[in-house]
Amino acid sequence: MKLIPIPDADGNPQLWVNVDHLVSVMPIYRGGATGIVVDAEMKIDGMQLYRVKLGEHADRDAAQLAFERWMEQLQADPDPV
């Protein structure tokens, strides 16, 4: 079993998930007050959909970049050996 941290927009872990139970991760974009808001929506086996707020960004490209950086954090090995 390998647990991975699910970081928030600041990189702080919100919860730890068994990687085998992570079914899907996808970005959700929507209009915000001054730009584009992006969340990461996750399906974890046995849980309801879980969303991580990744903040509001100036445009779609910036929001997409924020999601990609967050995914890189998610995929990083928290305990390299």
Secondary structure, DSSP 8 states (H G I E B T S, - for coil): --EEEEE-TTS-EEEEEEGGGEEEEEEEEEE-SSSEEEEEEEEETTS--EEEEEEEESSHHHHHHHHHHHHHHHHS-SS--
